Amino acid sequence: MAEEALEVKAAPDEQAQKPSSKTAEGVPIMHVRVASPFKTFFDENAQSISGVNGTGAFDILPHHHNFISLLSPCELSIVTDKGTSRIKISGGIMHVKADQVVVFLNV
């Protein structure tokens, strides 16, 4: 009797829950966009973003859980393979989902 190879595939829900494995030279990355209604301040891949909300300073790294927060006036710090970008803000909203970070300013 010939043996048949069985291919086991993950269910669609299981595939959707796995974190992405985007990397730049082996370092995990996520996409960060910082924008106001009429201007985009940052729209690139990054290794981390730091900000301040009502409970204090925090960092977002790749594979972070879904997250939404009101931002306090602060200086956002975004680390990329090219260096660190700093954006002074008077407040905003940050949304994190599936290695996509969007910061809405002046809303």
N, C-alpha and C positions, 0 to 999 in steps of 0.2 A: 504494500500500500504506500503510495507516494504521500509525503508530508507536504502540506500547503503552508506557505508563510502567511502569517496573519499580521495585518498592519493595524496597529492600535492608534487611533486618533483621539485627541482631546476634544471634548464637547465644546461647542462654540462659546459657552459661558466661561469655561476654564481658560480658553485662549484669551478671551477679553480681559481676564483678571491678572494675567501675568504682566509684570512691569516690562517696559521696553528695555532693550539692551543697547541703546545708542551709546557709542563711545567715540572719543577723539583721542587717538593714540593710547588706548587702553583706559582712559579716564571716563567714567560715566558722565553724560551730559543731559541737559534738558533744554527746551526752547523757552526763552524769556522774551516777553514783549512788554514794554512800558510805553503807554500812550495816553494822550489827552484827546478830546474830541477833534482837535485840529492839527495835532503834531505827534509824531512817533519819536520817542527819545532813545529807544533801544529795541532792537528786533534781531536777536542772534542766539546761537547756542551758548550755554553757560554751564559752569560747574557748580555754582551756588549763587544764591541771592539772600541778602540780609536786610532786615527792616525792623521797624518798631511798631507795635500795636498797643492797645490799652493795658496789656499785662507785662509789657517790656520788650526787649530785643529778642529776635528770633532769626533762625537760618532755615532756608529751604534748600535741600539737596536732591539730586536725582532719586527717583523712586519714593518720594515723599507721599504720604497718604493724601487723599483729597482734602482740600483745605480752602477756607474762605475767611477773610479777615478785613476789618477796617484798619487802615494804616494811620498812624499818628504822624505829625510833622517830624521828619527825619531825613537822613541821607541814605538812600538805598545804595547798597554796595553789591555789585554784580561781578563775580570772578569768572573770567574766560581764559582760554589758553593764551590770549594776547596780553593779559593783565587785568587790572581791576577798573571798572567804570563806576563812577559815583554820580548819583542824581539826587539833588536836593529837592524834596517834595513838601508840600504843605498838608498832605493827607491824600487818601485814595482808598481803593478797594483792591485786594489781591485775591486772585482765584488760581488754585493749583489743582490740576487733574491730569493724570497720565503723562507726566513729564512735560507738561505744558503749563507755563506760569504766565498769567496775564495780569498786569497792574494797570488799573484804570485811574487816571488822575483827573482832578477838576470835575468830579461828578457829584 
